[in-house]
Every structure is written in structure tokens, then in C-alpha cells.
Amino acid sequence: MAGGLLALLLNGCATPPSADDRWDAAISSPAATGGRAPELVATPDRRSADPPLRTTMVLPGTGNFIDSRAARPAPAVPPAPGEVTLDFEEADIRDLVKVVFETLGENYTIDPRVQGGVTVRTSRPLTKDLLLPTLETLLRMNDAVLVRDGGVYQILPAAGAVQRGGLAPRLGVDRVGYSVRIVPLRYISAIEMQTIVAPFLPEGGVLKADVARNLLILAGTPQELASAQSTIDTFDVNWLKGMSIGMFRLRNVDSQAMANELNQVFGEESGTPIAGLLRFVSLSKLNTVLVITPQVEYLQDVATWIERLDGVGGER
């Protein structure tokens, strides 16, 4: 059966009338409905009064798969006048740690395994509240992290810092220090979101993807976790609301054969530029092809293909 329908179509068989008229009645875009929820509309094929009639049913989606507001860059904030200038060239990271904590008047401990050099020059003086975030960035470059434990800051190797620092997962944001955050997800599965967010975190940043509770447990500095949260907010949207769905009942061709044929031409394995953007599923009991796509415009083109192929099948 594979290839048979398309071969007949290409061999010059008569093309049935276009589905465009019925399509216009069947699909109602969100813009055309004034923002109201889309409706399913059934429009029968009027070419013949003889049953069974082919019915087109379309549910247009929004086509939105990211939160554009979350994806916008944050507005730039002019830096406040500072009072601390850092000027270190090829210095021991431990010397920088000492200067920062003496300036802040805070207690700290440093693991003997934390080693490395650092070069840093500030073009303008920093405020004191920027010293620890700056130090965290430089520690990260040397595979070390800053962990706050009560009134004492610990400088630890990044590997194993969660266990040695006694860090418990929590909701919300810590202003300073390496921490573990729980991020509940609303729409996207934890496994899928893990693949999206992992490239934006250092190795080991995703501690766990909890499928049962649909949440991620992340570890990182405040800057790293803020970046990860922004990425999650961008992609954690209602995908089903964005998808467009069409149902096309056939008169002459078996729906499984039609779905197989169309998947070969347009599906994930087709090798075409739109591979993966269209999925065809047979609803055998209804002899209907279900079409799922993120692009509502493709449904009109698919409707034309299905009508022509179904018409060719009836002429054999």
C-alpha cells in the first residue's frame, strides 16, 4: 500500500474539488474569534448526498510554545556608586577570599583542597553587596563554591558541596551562597525540562528530576539558579493549548494506510524541512486520520492532500 496512493495521484488522476471552502468553515482562528476559546466545527462533504460523508473537524491552537514575557531581557539597572576596588593579577584565590571577608567583616572557613589562581580588575568600585556575588563567580572558575552555614561562610570544592555543606532543598531564592532549590513544574514533564535546562547549568546542576511530583531539584549559585529559573519560566507553558489538531474522516481509503503514507512523506523520518512538525494517527474505528501540528497553517495544506488522496483511492 505504501506509495500506492501518491503514485496514483502523480499519474495524472483527476483532482477532486478543493477542500478550501469547507476548510474556511471548519477552522476558526483565535484572532477571528476575538480571543474566545476555539470551537470544534463539523462540516460535511457536500459533493455527495450518499453516506458516509467525510467530516472535517479542526481545533486550532495558539501556536505559542514559550512565555515571551519571561524570555525578554531584564531592563538594565545603572550600578550604584561603589567603594571597593579589586585589583589582583595571578593571585592565589585564597588571598582574594581573605580580602573579601575582611572587608565584609564576616567569618569564613576554607577547605584546604580549594586551590587556584585568579586575575580580577574592577573598572569601577563595587558596592559591598556585590563582593560576594563577584567572589562566587571567581570561585566557580576554580571549581569551588561558597556555602553559608549559619553565621559562617564555607569555601568548599564544588564536587560534593551539597553533601559536605549540609544543604537541604528549599523553595525560593537565596541571595548569596551555593544552595539547593526545588522548582515545581506546571505543564512540562520533569524529564523533558531537565534536557532543556541542564545545558544552562554547570555539570551536576540538576540533582534530580522527580517524575512522581513533577519537579526539578537544582543546585547552584544565586546567579546560576536565577538563569535556570528564567529558562524554566520561558518553556513551562501549556503545550496542548499551543498545538493544533485536525480530524479528517475518509470515504475511500483506509485511515491506517493514509496515516502511514503521510507519515512517510511528512513525518519525523521523512528527512524534509518540516520533519517532526506533523504527526498523523489513525483512528481506525472511525476511519479517521488525526493530525497534530504546532503550526495551524499546515492543517489547511494537509486537508488538501488528504482530500486528493482519498479521492484518488475512490477512483481506482
TAPEGI-V741757 format. One record per backbone hydrogen bond with DSSP energy under -0.5 kcal/mol. NH is the residue of the N-H (numbers start at 1). CO is the residue of the C=O. Records with the same first field share a line. If there is no record, write none. Layout:
NH=CO + CO
This chain:
4=1
5=1
7=3
8=4
9=5
10=6
11=7
12=9
13=8
16=14
23=19
24=20
25=21
26=22
27=23
33=29
34=31
35=30
36=33
41=39 + 58
43=41 + 56
45=54
46=44
48=45
56=43
57=247
58=41
59=245
62=241
63=242
65=63
67=234
68=66
71=67
72=68 + 69
78=76
83=126
84=126
88=120
91=118
93=116
95=92
96=92
97=93
98=94
99=95
100=96
101=97
102=98
103=99
104=100
105=101
106=101
107=151
109=153
111=155
114=111
115=113
118=91
120=88
122=86
126=84
130=127
131=128
132=128
134=130
135=131
136=132
137=133
138=134
139=135
140=136
141=137
142=138 + 139
143=140
144=139
145=156
147=145 + 154
149=147 + 152
152=149
153=107
154=147
155=109
156=145 + 154
158=143
161=158
164=160
165=161
166=163
167=162
170=180
178=146
179=220
181=218
182=170
183=181 + 216
184=182
185=214
193=189
194=190
195=191
196=192
197=193
198=194
200=197
201=198
205=202
207=205 + 217
208=217
210=208 + 215
211=209
214=210
215=210
216=183
217=208
218=181 + 216
219=205
220=179
225=221
226=222
227=223
228=224
229=225
230=226
231=227
232=228
233=229
234=230
235=231
236=232
237=235
239=237
242=238
243=239
244=293
245=59
246=291
247=57
248=289
249=55 + 247
250=287
258=254
259=255
260=256
261=257
262=258
263=259
264=260
265=261
266=262
267=262 + 263
270=267
275=272
276=266
277=274
279=292
281=290
283=288
284=282
286=283
287=283 + 284
288=283
289=248
290=281 + 288
291=246 + 289
292=279
293=244
294=277
296=294
298=295
299=295 + 296
300=296 + 297
301=297
302=298
303=299
304=300
305=301
306=302
307=303
308=304
309=305
310=306
311=307
312=308
313=309
314=310
315=311 + 312
316=312 + 313
